[in-house]
């Protein structure tokens, strides 16, 4: 059995820390562009507290209004107006040493600031390629990294031509978005007609080749003056139809040689998009013809920070901030000697309101379970058009991958969720990630 990660008195992970950072003087602030994303206020407080003064620049959203008092205890809070020039001027006046974000929709704002101020981070063109799925596909194809066919649809009259050019099977998704929001598989004329009706009059969409394969993984990478290096290859639990994510684990089920080959594809993708600093999260499909790129995200992946801290003792929230400060050191590809996992229950089709869950206390007592945290409260309205809507986070560790499946299955059998449907009728559901 492995030694668990050691935490210092401030709560920050200390094992492996020295290999990811170098010291530097602290004076002017680190600015965090914050909204709901891959880092919580608690993780920011733990990981960034000793990096000097913190300033949180936040847009006016329901989430930031809720957590503003917490952020105010960690540092200064300033408002983002949504006007690039005004926000750049406001942040420039703070004289930041670095600017970082863990939020997809704030990547372009961060890039505007870091480019103008000459700070480590994405430039505007790179951020555009990272957040626009069509531009990203175009760059990966032109760079010879991945040949996947894709067509941009801005008017419904372009639909038939897009399907003809891409062929079936295909997928259609918003040019901008995350968490598989409003992503539809197209395998026949019926599903094509359904997707066509769903996207009518709703902006820019991408129709692209569906990558067919047995599994998918993600590669977590860090870029800096020394290039792009992989941190870890993340295994994924089975998707629920059509593309709903249910969890992930370290290490993957692949052998080290296969992981290195997949990491090479991820590195080529990140470099082709122009990334020179920060953490990226690259999703890779394992097909009969080899690893294929699903997409590259220009920030820390969801829940990856918790997985890294628990399994290998690395605080990736901190590492991302160190990169923004120009202080991150190149990592090595890491593999824990036990299997550390996360599972997310997903809201079922037809659920519009969360009522509650039974069995949580029993699940927390199960061998192999290290934590169970609900993400939604009774009465919470569930988002429409969001294919991936996690209800909770179940975490644990196991000797091997087979035991991981057994532990998760035992937990899911004890959890019963209650929802309301569109008519207000209650119904109950259990999650069946492994089709048992």
C-alpha positions as CSV (number, residue, x, y, z in Angstrom):
1,X,0.0,0.0,0.0
2,X,1.3,3.4,-0.9
3,X,2.0,6.3,1.5
4,X,-0.8,8.8,1.4
5,X,0.1,12.4,0.4
6,X,1.4,14.5,3.3
7,X,-0.2,17.9,4.0
8,X,1.5,20.8,5.7
9,X,-0.3,22.7,8.5
10,X,-1.8,25.2,6.0
11,X,-3.4,22.3,4.2
12,X,-1.3,22.5,1.1
13,X,0.1,19.4,-0.4
14,X,3.7,19.2,0.3
15,X,4.9,15.9,-1.2
16,X,6.1,16.6,-4.8
17,X,5.8,20.4,-4.3
18,X,9.5,21.2,-4.7
19,X,9.7,19.5,-8.1
20,X,7.0,21.8,-9.5
21,X,8.1,25.3,-8.3
22,X,11.0,27.6,-7.6
23,X,11.1,30.5,-5.2
24,X,10.6,34.1,-6.1
25,X,10.2,37.5,-4.4
26,X,6.6,38.5,-3.6
27,X,5.4,42.1,-3.8
28,X,2.6,42.9,-6.3
29,X,-0.5,40.8,-6.4
30,X,-1.4,37.6,-8.3
31,X,-4.8,38.3,-10.0
32,X,-7.2,35.4,-10.3
33,X,-10.0,35.8,-12.8
34,X,-12.6,33.8,-11.0
35,X,-16.0,32.2,-11.7
36,X,-17.3,28.6,-11.4
37,X,-14.7,26.3,-12.9
38,X,-11.9,23.9,-12.1
39,X,-10.9,25.4,-8.8
40,X,-13.1,26.2,-5.7
41,X,-12.5,29.1,-3.4
42,X,-11.3,26.6,-0.8
43,X,-8.7,25.2,-3.2
44,X,-7.5,28.7,-4.1
45,X,-7.2,29.6,-0.4
46,X,-5.1,26.5,0.3
47,X,-2.9,26.5,-2.8
48,X,-2.3,30.2,-3.3
49,X,-2.2,31.7,0.2
50,X,1.6,31.9,0.5
51,X,2.2,33.2,-3.1
52,X,1.7,36.8,-2.0
53,X,-1.3,39.2,-2.2
54,X,-4.3,37.9,-4.0
55,X,-6.8,39.8,-6.0
56,X,-10.0,38.1,-7.4
57,X,-11.4,39.7,-10.5
58,X,-15.0,38.4,-10.9
59,X,-17.8,38.9,-13.4
60,X,-21.3,39.5,-12.0
61,X,-22.8,36.0,-11.9
62,X,-25.0,34.1,-9.5
63,X,-22.1,32.0,-8.4
64,X,-19.7,34.9,-7.8
65,X,-22.4,36.7,-5.8
66,X,-22.7,33.6,-3.6
67,X,-19.0,33.1,-2.9
68,X,-17.9,36.8,-2.8
69,X,-17.8,36.9,1.0
70,X,-15.5,33.8,0.9
71,X,-13.2,35.4,-1.7
72,X,-13.1,38.6,0.3
73,X,-11.5,36.7,3.2
74,X,-8.8,35.4,0.9
75,X,-7.9,38.6,-0.8
76,X,-9.2,41.8,-2.5
77,X,-12.2,41.4,-4.8
78,X,-12.7,43.6,-7.8
79,X,-15.4,43.5,-10.5
80,X,-15.0,42.6,-14.2
81,X,-17.3,44.8,-16.4
82,X,-17.3,42.6,-19.5
83,X,-15.6,45.4,-21.5
84,X,-12.2,44.2,-22.5
85,X,-10.5,47.7,-22.5
86,X,-12.0,48.6,-19.2
87,X,-11.1,45.3,-17.6
88,X,-7.5,45.5,-18.9
89,X,-7.1,49.0,-17.5
90,X,-8.5,47.9,-14.1
91,X,-6.2,44.9,-13.8
92,X,-3.2,46.9,-15.2
93,X,-3.7,49.4,-12.4
94,X,-3.1,46.6,-9.9
95,X,0.4,46.0,-11.3
96,X,0.0,42.2,-11.1
97,X,2.9,39.8,-11.1
98,X,0.7,37.2,-12.9
99,X,-2.8,36.5,-14.0
100,X,-4.5,33.1,-13.9
101,X,-7.9,31.7,-14.4
102,X,-9.5,28.2,-13.9
103,X,-12.7,29.1,-15.8
104,X,-13.3,28.3,-19.4
105,X,-15.3,31.4,-20.3
106,X,-12.7,33.7,-18.7
107,X,-9.8,32.4,-20.8
108,X,-10.2,35.2,-23.5
109,X,-10.3,37.9,-20.8
110,X,-7.2,36.5,-19.2
111,X,-5.4,36.3,-22.6
112,X,-6.3,39.9,-23.4
113,X,-4.6,41.0,-20.1
114,X,-1.5,38.7,-20.2
115,X,-0.8,39.6,-23.9
116,X,-1.1,43.3,-23.3
117,X,1.1,43.2,-20.1
118,X,3.7,40.7,-21.4
119,X,2.8,38.1,-18.6
120,X,3.0,34.3,-18.9
121,X,-0.2,32.9,-20.3
122,X,-2.1,32.5,-23.5
123,X,-2.1,35.3,-26.1
124,X,-5.5,36.2,-27.6
125,X,-5.1,34.1,-30.7
126,X,-4.2,31.0,-28.7
127,X,-7.2,31.6,-26.3
128,X,-9.5,32.0,-29.4
129,X,-8.3,28.6,-30.7
130,X,-8.7,27.0,-27.3
131,X,-12.2,28.2,-26.8
132,X,-13.6,27.9,-30.4
133,X,-13.9,24.3,-31.4
134,X,-14.0,25.0,-35.1
135,X,-10.9,27.1,-35.1
136,X,-9.2,24.4,-32.9
137,X,-10.1,21.7,-35.4
138,X,-8.8,23.8,-38.3
139,X,-5.5,24.4,-36.6
140,X,-5.0,20.7,-35.6
141,X,-5.8,19.6,-39.1
142,X,-3.5,22.2,-40.8
143,X,-0.7,21.3,-38.4
144,X,-1.0,17.6,-39.3
145,X,-1.8,16.6,-35.7
146,X,-5.4,15.3,-36.3
147,X,-7.2,15.0,-39.7
148,X,-10.8,15.0,-38.2
149,X,-13.3,16.6,-40.6
150,X,-15.3,19.5,-39.4
151,X,-17.6,22.1,-40.8
152,X,-18.9,25.4,-39.2
153,X,-22.7,25.9,-39.4
154,X,-23.9,29.5,-38.8
155,X,-27.2,29.3,-40.7
156,X,-29.6,26.3,-40.8
157,X,-29.4,26.4,-44.6
158,X,-25.8,25.1,-44.3
159,X,-26.9,22.0,-42.4
160,X,-27.3,19.5,-45.3
161,X,-24.0,20.5,-46.9
162,X,-22.2,20.1,-43.6
163,X,-23.6,16.6,-43.1
164,X,-22.6,15.6,-46.6
165,X,-19.1,16.9,-46.2
166,X,-18.4,15.4,-42.8
167,X,-20.3,12.1,-43.3
168,X,-21.8,9.8,-40.7
169,X,-21.3,9.1,-37.9
170,X,-20.9,12.7,-36.8
171,X,-21.4,14.9,-33.8
172,X,-22.8,18.5,-33.6
173,X,-21.8,20.8,-30.8
174,X,-21.7,24.5,-30.1
175,X,-18.5,26.2,-31.3
176,X,-18.1,27.4,-27.8
177,X,-19.1,25.4,-24.7
178,X,-17.9,22.9,-22.1
179,X,-19.1,19.8,-20.2
180,X,-20.6,18.3,-23.4
181,X,-23.3,21.0,-23.3
182,X,-25.8,20.5,-26.1
183,X,-23.7,17.9,-27.9
184,X,-25.6,15.5,-30.2
185,X,-24.6,12.3,-31.9
186,X,-25.7,11.9,-35.5
187,X,-25.8,8.3,-36.8
188,X,-28.7,8.2,-39.2
189,X,-31.3,10.5,-40.8
190,X,-33.5,10.5,-37.7
191,X,-30.8,11.7,-35.3
192,X,-29.7,14.2,-37.9
193,X,-33.2,15.7,-38.1
194,X,-33.4,15.8,-34.3
195,X,-30.1,17.6,-34.0
196,X,-31.1,20.0,-36.8
197,X,-34.2,21.0,-35.0
198,X,-32.3,21.5,-31.7
199,X,-29.8,24.0,-33.1
200,X,-32.1,26.0,-35.3
201,X,-31.5,29.7,-34.7
202,X,-29.0,29.2,-31.9
203,X,-25.7,30.6,-33.2
204,X,-22.5,28.9,-34.3
205,X,-22.3,25.1,-34.4
206,X,-19.7,22.6,-35.4
207,X,-20.5,19.4,-37.3
208,X,-17.5,17.1,-37.0
209,X,-16.4,13.5,-37.6
210,X,-17.3,11.2,-34.7
211,X,-14.2,9.5,-33.4
212,X,-15.1,5.8,-32.9
213,X,-13.2,3.8,-30.4
214,X,-13.3,1.8,-27.2
215,X,-12.1,4.2,-24.6
216,X,-11.0,7.8,-24.1
217,X,-8.5,9.4,-21.7
218,X,-7.2,12.9,-21.0
219,X,-3.7,14.2,-20.7
220,X,-2.9,16.8,-18.1
221,X,0.1,18.9,-19.3
222,X,2.1,21.9,-18.2
223,X,3.8,24.3,-20.6
224,X,6.6,26.8,-20.0
225,X,9.9,28.1,-21.4
226,X,11.1,24.5,-21.5
227,X,8.1,23.4,-23.8
228,X,5.1,21.2,-22.9
229,X,5.4,18.3,-20.6
230,X,2.8,15.7,-19.5
231,X,1.9,15.5,-15.9
232,X,-0.4,12.5,-16.0
233,X,-2.7,10.4,-18.2
234,X,-6.2,10.3,-16.7
235,X,-8.4,7.2,-17.2
236,X,-12.1,7.7,-17.7
237,X,-15.1,5.8,-16.5
238,X,-17.8,4.8,-19.1
239,X,-19.8,7.6,-20.7
240,X,-23.5,7.6,-20.3
241,X,-25.4,8.3,-23.5
242,X,-24.8,10.4,-25.4
243,X,-21.6,11.9,-23.9
244,X,-22.2,12.3,-20.2
245,X,-19.1,11.9,-18.1
246,X,-19.2,9.8,-15.0
247,X,-15.8,10.0,-13.6
248,X,-12.0,9.5,-13.9
249,X,-9.0,7.8,-12.2
250,X,-5.3,7.7,-11.9
251,X,-3.4,5.8,-13.2
252,X,-5.2,4.9,-16.5
253,X,-5.5,1.2,-17.5
254,X,-2.9,1.7,-20.2
255,X,0.7,0.5,-19.9
256,X,3.4,3.2,-19.4
257,X,4.5,2.9,-23.1
258,X,1.0,3.5,-24.4
259,X,0.7,6.5,-22.0
260,X,3.9,8.0,-23.3
261,X,2.6,7.7,-26.9
262,X,-0.7,9.3,-26.1
263,X,1.1,12.1,-24.2
264,X,3.1,12.8,-27.3
265,X,-0.1,13.4,-29.3
266,X,-1.4,15.7,-26.6
267,X,1.9,17.6,-26.5
268,X,1.8,18.0,-30.3
269,X,-1.8,19.3,-30.1
270,X,-1.0,21.8,-27.3
271,X,2.0,23.1,-29.2
272,X,0.1,23.4,-32.5
273,X,-2.4,25.6,-30.8
274,X,0.3,28.0,-29.6
275,X,0.2,27.3,-25.9
276,X,3.4,28.5,-24.1
277,X,2.4,28.6,-20.5
278,X,-0.1,27.0,-18.1
279,X,-2.0,23.8,-17.6
280,X,-3.9,22.1,-20.4
281,X,-6.4,19.3,-20.4
282,X,-6.4,17.3,-23.7
283,X,-9.1,14.6,-24.3
284,X,-7.9,11.7,-26.5
285,X,-10.0,9.0,-28.1
286,X,-8.4,5.5,-28.5
287,X,-9.3,4.3,-31.9
288,X,-8.2,1.4,-34.1
289,X,-6.0,3.7,-36.1
290,X,-4.4,5.2,-33.0
291,X,-5.0,8.0,-30.5
292,X,-7.2,10.9,-31.9
293,X,-7.7,14.3,-30.4
294,X,-11.2,15.0,-29.1
295,X,-10.4,18.5,-27.9
296,X,-7.9,20.6,-26.0
297,X,-8.9,22.8,-23.0
298,X,-6.7,25.7,-22.1
299,X,-7.0,25.3,-18.4
300,X,-7.0,22.8,-15.5
301,X,-9.6,20.0,-16.1
302,X,-12.6,19.6,-13.9
303,X,-12.0,17.7,-10.6
304,X,-8.4,17.0,-11.7
305,X,-7.0,19.1,-8.8
306,X,-8.7,16.9,-6.2
307,X,-7.5,13.7,-7.9
308,X,-3.9,15.0,-8.1
309,X,-3.7,16.1,-4.5
310,X,-5.0,12.8,-3.2
311,X,-3.1,10.5,-5.4
312,X,0.4,12.0,-6.1
313,X,0.5,14.9,-3.6
314,X,0.6,17.7,-6.2
315,X,-1.5,20.8,-5.9
316,X,-2.3,21.6,-9.5
317,X,-4.3,24.7,-8.6
318,X,-1.0,26.0,-7.2
319,X,1.0,24.8,-10.2
320,X,-1.3,26.8,-12.6
321,X,-0.7,29.9,-10.5
322,X,3.1,29.3,-10.4
323,X,3.1,29.0,-14.2
324,X,1.3,32.4,-14.3
325,X,4.0,33.8,-12.1
326,X,6.8,32.3,-14.3
327,X,7.8,30.0,-11.4
328,X,6.7,26.6,-12.5
329,X,9.3,23.9,-13.1
330,X,8.9,21.1,-15.8
331,X,7.1,18.0,-14.4
332,X,7.7,14.3,-15.1
333,X,4.9,11.9,-16.1
334,X,3.5,10.6,-12.8
335,X,1.8,7.3,-12.0
336,X,0.5,6.5,-8.4
337,X,0.9,2.9,-7.2
338,X,-2.7,2.6,-6.2
339,X,-5.8,3.5,-8.2
340,X,-7.4,6.7,-7.1
341,X,-10.8,7.5,-8.5
342,X,-13.7,9.9,-8.7
343,X,-17.3,9.2,-9.7
344,X,-20.0,11.7,-10.6
345,X,-23.7,10.7,-10.6
346,X,-25.6,12.4,-13.5
347,X,-29.1,13.8,-13.5
348,X,-31.3,11.5,-15.6
349,X,-33.3,12.6,-18.6
350,X,-36.5,14.2,-17.6
351,X,-35.3,15.5,-14.2
352,X,-35.9,19.2,-13.8
353,X,-35.5,19.5,-10.0
354,X,-33.4,17.7,-7.4
355,X,-35.3,16.6,-4.3
356,X,-32.7,14.6,-2.4
357,X,-30.5,11.5,-2.0
358,X,-30.6,8.6,0.4
359,X,-27.7,6.4,1.5
360,X,-24.9,9.0,1.7
361,X,-24.0,8.2,5.3
362,X,-23.8,4.5,4.5
363,X,-21.6,5.1,1.4
364,X,-19.1,7.2,3.4
365,X,-18.5,4.2,5.7
366,X,-17.7,1.8,2.9
367,X,-14.1,0.5,2.6
368,X,-12.3,2.2,-0.2
369,X,-14.4,5.4,-0.1
370,X,-12.5,8.5,1.1
371,X,-15.3,11.0,0.6
372,X,-18.8,11.7,-0.7
373,X,-19.9,15.3,-1.4
374,X,-23.3,16.3,-2.8
375,X,-23.1,19.2,-5.4
376,X,-26.7,20.2,-5.4
377,X,-29.2,20.9,-2.6
378,X,-32.9,20.0,-2.4
379,X,-34.9,22.3,-4.6
380,X,-32.1,22.9,-7.0
381,X,-33.3,23.4,-10.6
382,X,-31.4,21.3,-13.1
383,X,-30.0,22.9,-16.2
384,X,-31.5,22.1,-19.6
385,X,-29.3,21.4,-22.5
386,X,-26.4,20.4,-20.2
387,X,-25.5,16.8,-21.1
388,X,-23.1,16.6,-18.1
389,X,-24.7,17.7,-14.9
390,X,-22.8,16.2,-11.9
391,X,-24.9,15.7,-8.8
392,X,-22.0,14.7,-6.5
393,X,-18.4,13.7,-6.1
394,X,-17.6,10.2,-4.9
395,X,-13.9,9.6,-4.3
396,X,-11.8,6.7,-3.1
397,X,-8.9,4.4,-3.9
398,X,-8.3,0.8,-4.6
399,X,-5.5,-1.8,-5.1
400,X,-6.3,-2.1,-8.8
401,X,-8.8,-1.2,-11.4
402,X,-11.1,-4.2,-10.9
403,X,-11.4,-3.4,-7.2
404,X,-12.2,0.2,-8.2
405,X,-15.2,-0.9,-10.2
406,X,-16.4,-3.1,-7.3
407,X,-16.1,-0.2,-4.8
408,X,-18.0,2.2,-7.0
409,X,-20.7,-0.4,-7.8
410,X,-21.2,-1.1,-4.1
411,X,-21.6,2.7,-3.5
412,X,-24.0,3.2,-6.3
413,X,-26.3,0.4,-5.1
414,X,-26.7,2.3,-1.8
415,X,-27.5,5.7,-3.3
416,X,-31.0,6.5,-4.3
417,X,-31.8,9.9,-5.9
418,X,-35.2,11.6,-6.0
419,X,-36.2,14.2,-8.6
420,X,-39.3,16.0,-10.0
421,X,-40.2,15.8,-13.6
422,X,-41.6,18.6,-15.8
423,X,-45.1,18.0,-14.4
424,X,-43.9,18.1,-10.8
425,X,-44.2,14.4,-10.2
426,X,-41.5,12.8,-8.1
427,X,-39.5,9.9,-9.3
428,X,-36.5,7.9,-8.0
429,X,-33.4,6.8,-9.7
430,X,-30.2,4.8,-9.1
431,X,-27.1,5.2,-11.1
432,X,-25.8,2.3,-13.2
433,X,-22.5,3.4,-14.6
434,X,-21.2,-0.1,-15.4
435,X,-24.4,-1.5,-16.8
436,X,-24.9,-4.1,-14.1
